Amino acid sequence: MPELPEVETVRRGLAPAVEGDVIARARVNRPDLRWPFPDRMAERLTGARVIRLGRRSKYLLADLSTGETLVWHLGMSGRVLVSGRMLGDYVHDHPAPAKHDHVVFDMGRGARITFNDARRFGAMDLVATDRVESHWLLAGLGPEPLGNAFDEPYLVARLRGRMTPIKAALLDQRVVAGLGNIYVCEALHRAGISPRRKAGRIAAPRVAGLVPVIRQVLAEAIEAGGSSLRDYRQADGELGYFQHAFRAYGREGAPCPADGCTGTIARIVQSGRSTFYCPQCQR
């Protein structure tokens, strides 16, 4: 499942192609993905100008001139590809239609945005822009980890007394929005905190120290274009590269890269998901 850095990378790739432009034609090639599409989605999108392309947690948010916002989740295998004439003189020929091209936007300036989703776990919905924060997919989400509301006092207070493992606490989207399995593993390794530790029993200074570590991991992943695992691609079809910088995730049996540590990365299962960490230096 794409996490925050992958969705932010897609947003940055799409924004120049869609912001300020009109959706000249929207095509919806099936009635649903993970859930049914909203009524008359193609008709409601055609002719709308994209005012702003934003992101909330793992969702893309396209604010439209019609007063609605397109809420878009990539799902597990969703790919967003941009083709045609882009800003400047760059031209990417439109690819031949593919089997799983479920939604296609032809933009006024000549770009084509294609959403291909083989597993159909993606989702799109339309909601009034002034009510987007109360949409059922977004309501209750915690602060953005790269935003000002996610700071040391907030995280210390939010985790105080929690008896769930720290990894589970950080994956709770009500605590912080957008963090997923990969980047929580990476952040905990850098912070030297065991994913098994009960969140409420970690000293406040160590909890506070997670905030800059989480920010740094996410910033580096975004700079690298995300992590290419299985189906993820950037909007231009290129791979992301942050997986080459993993210190813990997916490195079971490898030497721990922490300075001075002679341990080995181990894998355990927590809540049905793989956790990678160093039992020697993560305490």
Secondary structure, DSSP 4 states (H G I P E B T S, - for coil): ---HHHHHHHHHHHHHHHTT-BEEEEEE-SSBSSSBPPTTHHHHHTT-BEEEEEEETTEEEEEETTSEEEEEE-TTT-EEEEEEE-STT-EEPPPPP-TTEEEEEEETTSEEEEEE-SS---EEEEEEGGGGGGSTTTTT----TTSTTS-HHHHHHHHTT--SBHHHHHH-TTTSSS--HHHHHHHHHHHT--TTSBGGGS-HHHHHHHHHHHHHHHHHHHHTT----TT---TTSPPP-GGGG-SSTT-TTSBP-STT---B-EEEEETTEEEEE-TTT--
